[in-house]
Amino acid sequence: MGSLPLLSWGFAYTLRPVRILVTGGAGFIGSEYVRMLLGAPGGDAARVPAVAPTAVTVLDVLTYSGNLANLAPVAEDPRLRFVQRDICDPAVVDEVVPGHDVIVHFAAESHVDRSIDGAAPFVTTNVLGTQNLLDAALRHGTSRFVHVSTDEVYGSIAEGSWTEDWPLAPNSPYSASKAGSDLLALAYHRTHGMDVVVTRCSNNYGPYQFPEKVVPLFVTNLLDGGTVPLYGDGGNIRDWLHVHDHCRGIALVQEKGRAGEVYHIGGGTELTNLELTGRLIEACGASWDQVVPVADRKGHDRRYSLDISKVSSELGYAPSIDLERGLAQTVQWYRDNRAWWEPLKAGTKPLIAP
C-alpha cells in the first residue's frame, strides 16, 4: 500500500509490550495515536512513557469522518488489525474486547453543528457505545480503560481555567453526550473498581483532520481561493493543541495516570476565532476579502480554558509544538496532500485498506 507523508518531529520511542484496542482509530485523533504507537514519525522518547504495543486493534465503523487512508503510514505493520464494526453493537464489542490489556476510547460523534441539527446519533454513539465498551471491559477483565473526552463538557468560562473537579455544565447536545459518557466511565470505576482514567482536551489541530472542522475547513477553502465563515463577532476564545501533543498526553495518562482520575491536556495558546483566522490567512497567503461573517452558532460557548497543572505535575506533560510552527507545518501538509482532502470535500473517501 502507498502511504501519505506525516509531519515528522524527529522523535523516537522506547516501548514496552501491551495489547491495545483503539476505538475510532481511523479518525483524526485516534489515527494519530495509532501511528504514534506503531512507530510512525512523531514520538518523543524523553516525554512519552514506554507504551509498546505487541498488537494494536482498531475498531472503527468508518462513518463519514473515519478514513482508512489515515492509517496508510502503518498499514503494513503486522501488529495492526482493523475491524470495521460499530461500538453501538454490544455483540461486536463483546467479541472484539477480549485479549486486550488496554482500551483507548476515541470513538465519538464530535461535531457541534451536526449535534444541533440532530442529537440522536451523538447520544447513541457517545453514551450507549461507551456503555457497551465499559460492560465488555468489565466482563473480560481489561486492565485499563482510557476514556478520551473534551473541555466542552464544562460549558463556557469567562476568566481563569477549569480544574478537573469543576462542575460539568455542557451547552450543546454533543458536549452533553460527552459529559454523560465521562460520568459513566467514572461510575464504573467507583461502582466496580475498574481501572478507568478520563482525559479532557482543548481544541485539536494537525494533519488528517476531517475538513468540516475549523482549521482544515479554513485552510482548504483558502488554498482553493474560496471563502471562509466567521461566526458572530469572532471573539470566541479557544485553546489550541496540536494533535501529536494531545496523543503524547494520552500516552502518559495511559501509562501512569491514577485510576478514577480526570486529566486535562491543553496546548497553552488561547486565541479568538478572529486571531486564528488572521494566522490562517497569513499562512495560506490569502486575504481578509475571503472571510464572510455568518450568524453565531446557537448556544455558542464564549471561551474554553483548561488548567493543565495536574497532568504536568503528576505525569510530566507539557506541550512541545508551539502554535506558529504547528500551524505552518499543518498548512503545508494540506498543501502537499490534496489527494487526501479533495475527495473528502467532494463527498467521497480514498479506499485504502490496511
PyMOL commands that set and color helices and strands:
alter all, ss='L'
color gray80, all
select helices_A, chain A and resi 28-37+68-74+90-96+112-117+120-140+151-154+173-192+214-223+243-256+273-284+288-290+309-315+323-336+338-345
alter helices_A, ss='H'
color red, helices_A
select strands_A, chain A and resi 17-23+52-59+80-83+102-105+144-150+196-201+203-205+228-231+237-242+262-265+270-272+291-294
alter strands_A, ss='S'
color yellow, strands_A
deselect
rebuild
show_as cartoon
